[in-house]
């Protein structure tokens, strides 16, 4: 972050700092090689990854992966599944950004990656209480059940955590409003809308999803805001590698 706000910060300097933490460096390379960014050649060097992503996007990715890494030894939830679901949502959101703006809006990937961080926080901090929540539910049904059972939703818990940790504003806003994008009135409304759509579509295509039908009801407002229709959204999703493809995001290996 210091490098980001100084005039003499460079990709090489940032790469040197990232390389000091092998776990974070590995995640940054995984992100750089993901379908979200679609670089033509494999990126196997941190300095190259920083150059391609840019300092601002690299900072956002490092923050996001570091936050998720804090919970990788948790016994309260399935970390690997959470990471994979987050990656797919982030990739979908980034693809939507590219389709809408012909570029990747800064922070979209990281906002998609951390949109459900409140679920992790509640499972880690209050495991007994959160265990009573029906986590087979998704979307607004899950939010309502959390409110009924423990009096706190993962969207609000995640937002408070993002604020406390000083995460970028576009991430905090997305965490809070990704199920209720209409309530977001800030400059980050477009990012929230992109992640809202990505979340709805990607969760319907999880390997363990019982119903592969995409219910666009929860993201209709976001689609109107971005001037997209159902065919536009599904076409973007179909272009993302799936479970039976070599570079699938659903495949942890």
C-alpha positions as a Python dict, from the first residue, in 0.01 Angstrom:
ca = {
    (1, 'X'): (0, 0, 0),
    (2, 'X'): (288, 234, 74),
    (3, 'X'): (429, 166, -272),
    (4, 'X'): (93, 238, -428),
    (5, 'X'): (87, 589, -287),
    (6, 'X'): (444, 684, -361),
    (7, 'X'): (582, 815, -689),
    (8, 'X'): (874, 576, -704),
    (9, 'X'): (693, 246, -649),
    (10, 'X'): (752, -6, -927),
    (11, 'X'): (629, -350, -1029),
    (12, 'X'): (970, -494, -940),
    (13, 'X'): (959, -343, -590),
    (14, 'X'): (605, -466, -531),
    (15, 'X'): (696, -809, -663),
    (16, 'X'): (986, -828, -419),
    (17, 'X'): (755, -756, -125),
    (18, 'X'): (493, -1009, -239),
    (19, 'X'): (757, -1278, -295),
    (20, 'X'): (847, -1265, 76),
    (21, 'X'): (523, -1449, 152),
    (22, 'X'): (512, -1770, -56),
    (23, 'X'): (143, -1834, 19),
    (24, 'X'): (35, -1491, -100),
    (25, 'X'): (271, -1505, -399),
    (26, 'X'): (121, -1838, -504),
    (27, 'X'): (-232, -1699, -483),
    (28, 'X'): (-139, -1390, -686),
    (29, 'X'): (5, -1612, -959),
    (30, 'X'): (-306, -1833, -950),
    (31, 'X'): (-524, -1526, -994),
    (32, 'X'): (-307, -1387, -1274),
    (33, 'X'): (-336, -1720, -1458),
    (34, 'X'): (-711, -1751, -1403),
    (35, 'X'): (-974, -1714, -1671),
    (36, 'X'): (-1069, -1379, -1519),
    (37, 'X'): (-779, -1196, -1680),
    (38, 'X'): (-721, -1418, -1980),
    (39, 'X'): (-356, -1331, -2038),
    (40, 'X'): (-236, -1508, -2357),
    (41, 'X'): (70, -1674, -2199),
    (42, 'X'): (119, -1839, -1863),
    (43, 'X'): (242, -1602, -1593),
    (44, 'X'): (506, -1771, -1377),
    (45, 'X'): (689, -1466, -1240),
    (46, 'X'): (560, -1234, -968),
    (47, 'X'): (713, -923, -1125),
    (48, 'X'): (543, -1003, -1454),
    (49, 'X'): (214, -1064, -1276),
    (50, 'X'): (236, -722, -1107),
    (51, 'X'): (321, -555, -1438),
    (52, 'X'): (23, -714, -1612),
    (53, 'X'): (-224, -652, -1331),
    (54, 'X'): (-102, -304, -1242),
    (55, 'X'): (-14, -181, -893),
    (56, 'X'): (-370, -91, -790),
    (57, 'X'): (-521, -421, -900),
    (58, 'X'): (-228, -613, -751),
    (59, 'X'): (-283, -442, -417),
    (60, 'X'): (-652, -533, -426),
    (61, 'X'): (-574, -896, -511),
    (62, 'X'): (-306, -924, -239),
    (63, 'X'): (-544, -783, 22),
    (64, 'X'): (-821, -1022, -85),
    (65, 'X'): (-610, -1337, -93),
    (66, 'X'): (-445, -1245, 236),
    (67, 'X'): (-786, -1206, 403),
    (68, 'X'): (-901, -1545, 280),
    (69, 'X'): (-570, -1704, 383),
    (70, 'X'): (-642, -1604, 743),
    (71, 'X'): (-912, -1870, 751),
    (72, 'X'): (-743, -2153, 565),
    (73, 'X'): (-697, -2361, 881),
    (74, 'X'): (-1043, -2300, 1016),
    (75, 'X'): (-1242, -2598, 1135),
    (76, 'X'): (-1570, -2412, 1107),
    (77, 'X'): (-1621, -2431, 733),
    (78, 'X'): (-1501, -2586, 408),
    (79, 'X'): (-1218, -2352, 309),
    (80, 'X'): (-1141, -2513, -28),
    (81, 'X'): (-1501, -2501, -146),
    (82, 'X'): (-1529, -2141, -29),
    (83, 'X'): (-1214, -2043, -220),
    (84, 'X'): (-1330, -2213, -539),
    (85, 'X'): (-1679, -2063, -525),
    (86, 'X'): (-1527, -1721, -461),
    (87, 'X'): (-1289, -1761, -756),
    (88, 'X'): (-1573, -1850, -992),
    (89, 'X'): (-1780, -1553, -876),
    (90, 'X'): (-1481, -1320, -910),
    (91, 'X'): (-1405, -1451, -1259),
    (92, 'X'): (-1765, -1412, -1368),
    (93, 'X'): (-1780, -1057, -1229),
    (94, 'X'): (-1458, -965, -1410),
    (95, 'X'): (-1590, -1111, -1736),
    (96, 'X'): (-1908, -904, -1697),
    (97, 'X'): (-1696, -595, -1637),
    (98, 'X'): (-1502, -660, -1956),
    (99, 'X'): (-1820, -721, -2154),
    (100, 'X'): (-1988, -405, -2027),
    (101, 'X'): (-1693, -164, -2035),
    (102, 'X'): (-1453, -338, -2274),
    (103, 'X'): (-1205, -332, -1986),
    (104, 'X'): (-1170, -476, -1638),
    (105, 'X'): (-1289, -226, -1380),
    (106, 'X'): (-1035, -203, -1097),
    (107, 'X'): (-1140, -394, -787),
    (108, 'X'): (-1411, -608, -948),
    (109, 'X'): (-1217, -932, -913),
    (110, 'X'): (-1133, -873, -548),
    (111, 'X'): (-1488, -760, -469),
    (112, 'X'): (-1614, -1088, -617),
    (113, 'X'): (-1354, -1284, -427),
    (114, 'X'): (-1453, -1137, -89),
    (115, 'X'): (-1826, -1081, -135),
    (116, 'X'): (-1914, -1365, 105),
    (117, 'X'): (-1640, -1301, 363),
    (118, 'X'): (-1912, -1239, 622),
    (119, 'X'): (-2010, -1605, 608),
    (120, 'X'): (-1654, -1698, 695),
    (121, 'X'): (-1639, -1443, 976),
    (122, 'X'): (-1961, -1565, 1139),
    (123, 'X'): (-1858, -1929, 1111),
    (124, 'X'): (-1520, -1850, 1267),
    (125, 'X'): (-1627, -1610, 1543),
    (126, 'X'): (-1960, -1766, 1643),
    (127, 'X'): (-1949, -2127, 1521),
    (128, 'X'): (-2216, -2261, 1759),
    (129, 'X'): (-2465, -1989, 1674),
    (130, 'X'): (-2395, -1999, 1301),
    (131, 'X'): (-2426, -2377, 1299),
    (132, 'X'): (-2800, -2326, 1358),
    (133, 'X'): (-2831, -2136, 1030),
    (134, 'X'): (-2953, -2341, 736),
    (135, 'X'): (-2653, -2297, 510),
    (136, 'X'): (-2814, -2499, 233),
    (137, 'X'): (-3008, -2179, 166),
    (138, 'X'): (-2867, -1917, -70),
    (139, 'X'): (-2924, -1556, -155),
    (140, 'X'): (-3193, -1358, 22),
    (141, 'X'): (-3331, -1674, 183),
    (142, 'X'): (-2998, -1725, 360),
    (143, 'X'): (-2988, -1360, 467),
    (144, 'X'): (-3338, -1386, 616),
    (145, 'X'): (-3253, -1710, 797),
    (146, 'X'): (-2939, -1554, 948),
    (147, 'X'): (-3142, -1258, 1068),
    (148, 'X'): (-3407, -1486, 1221),
    (149, 'X'): (-3162, -1725, 1388),
    (150, 'X'): (-2876, -1506, 1513),
    (151, 'X'): (-2991, -1150, 1446),
    (152, 'X'): (-2694, -1070, 1222),
    (153, 'X'): (-2652, -1127, 850),
    (154, 'X'): (-2330, -1225, 675),
    (155, 'X'): (-2360, -912, 461),
    (156, 'X'): (-2354, -680, 762),
    (157, 'X'): (-2092, -884, 949),
    (158, 'X'): (-1871, -883, 641),
    (159, 'X'): (-1917, -509, 591),
    (160, 'X'): (-1820, -431, 951),
    (161, 'X'): (-1512, -652, 912),
    (162, 'X'): (-1416, -484, 585),
    (163, 'X'): (-1452, -142, 748),
    (164, 'X'): (-1248, -243, 1051),
    (165, 'X'): (-968, -381, 834),
    (166, 'X'): (-969, -79, 604),
    (167, 'X'): (-1041, -277, 288),
    (168, 'X'): (-1097, -77, -32),
    (169, 'X'): (-1441, 86, -45),
    (170, 'X'): (-1557, -103, -353),
    (171, 'X'): (-1498, -430, -165),
    (172, 'X'): (-1679, -314, 150),
    (173, 'X'): (-1978, -187, -49),
    (174, 'X'): (-2001, -512, -246),
    (175, 'X'): (-1985, -723, 69),
    (176, 'X'): (-2275, -525, 215),
    (177, 'X'): (-2502, -496, -88),
    (178, 'X'): (-2433, -797, -312),
    (179, 'X'): (-2778, -939, -230),
    (180, 'X'): (-2951, -599, -226),
    (181, 'X'): (-2779, -392, -497),
    (182, 'X'): (-3064, -143, -510),
    (183, 'X'): (-2960, -9, -170),
    (184, 'X'): (-2613, 85, -293),
    (185, 'X'): (-2613, 452, -393),
    (186, 'X'): (-2237, 510, -406),
    (187, 'X'): (-1999, 540, -699),
    (188, 'X'): (-1940, 165, -671),
    (189, 'X'): (-2292, 70, -774),
    (190, 'X'): (-2169, -84, -1099),
    (191, 'X'): (-1921, -310, -919),
    (192, 'X'): (-2193, -423, -676),
    (193, 'X'): (-2424, -498, -970),
    (194, 'X'): (-2159, -706, -1147),
    (195, 'X'): (-2089, -917, -838),
    (196, 'X'): (-2461, -954, -767),
    (197, 'X'): (-2517, -1106, -1111),
    (198, 'X'): (-2203, -1321, -1085),
    (199, 'X'): (-2309, -1456, -746),
    (200, 'X'): (-2657, -1554, -866),
    (201, 'X'): (-2532, -1729, -1179),
    (202, 'X'): (-2226, -1900, -1031),
    (203, 'X'): (-2403, -2049, -729),
    (204, 'X'): (-2658, -2211, -960),
    (205, 'X'): (-2372, -2391, -1136),
    (206, 'X'): (-2179, -2523, -839),
    (207, 'X'): (-2090, -2894, -869),
    (208, 'X'): (-2318, -2972, -573),
    (209, 'X'): (-2606, -2752, -684),
    (210, 'X'): (-2936, -2940, -683),
    (211, 'X'): (-3102, -2700, -923),
    (212, 'X'): (-2901, -2580, -1223),
    (213, 'X'): (-3174, -2334, -1319),
    (214, 'X'): (-3065, -1971, -1280),
    (215, 'X'): (-3326, -1762, -1103),
    (216, 'X'): (-3257, -1413, -1231),
    (217, 'X'): (-3506, -1255, -990),
    (218, 'X'): (-3237, -1153, -741),
    (219, 'X'): (-3023, -983, -1005),
    (220, 'X'): (-3289, -837, -1236),
    (221, 'X'): (-3226, -487, -1106),
    (222, 'X'): (-2851, -522, -1162),
    (223, 'X'): (-2905, -646, -1517),
    (224, 'X'): (-3124, -345, -1593),
    (225, 'X'): (-2864, -112, -1444),
    (226, 'X'): (-2590, -263, -1664),
    (227, 'X'): (-2826, -292, -1964),
    (228, 'X'): (-2787, -669, -1989),
    (229, 'X'): (-3036, -948, -2057),
    (230, 'X'): (-3040, -1314, -1957),
    (231, 'X'): (-2879, -1430, -2280),
    (232, 'X'): (-2595, -1181, -2237),
    (233, 'X'): (-2522, -1311, -1887),
    (234, 'X'): (-2539, -1680, -1975),
    (235, 'X'): (-2318, -1630, -2280),
    (236, 'X'): (-2049, -1480, -2056),
    (237, 'X'): (-2076, -1768, -1809),
    (238, 'X'): (-2052, -2033, -2081),
    (239, 'X'): (-1716, -1887, -2186),
    (240, 'X'): (-1567, -1964, -1843),
    (241, 'X'): (-1392, -2305, -1817),
    (242, 'X'): (-1617, -2557, -1641),
    (243, 'X'): (-1562, -2865, -1427),
    (244, 'X'): (-1478, -3099, -1714),
    (245, 'X'): (-1223, -2868, -1875),
    (246, 'X'): (-849, -2857, -1815),
    (247, 'X'): (-831, -2505, -1670),
    (248, 'X'): (-1155, -2529, -1476),
    (249, 'X'): (-1190, -2296, -1179),
    (250, 'X'): (-1391, -2570, -1010),
    (251, 'X'): (-1084, -2793, -1017),
    (252, 'X'): (-848, -2719, -722),
    (253, 'X'): (-552, -2899, -882),
}
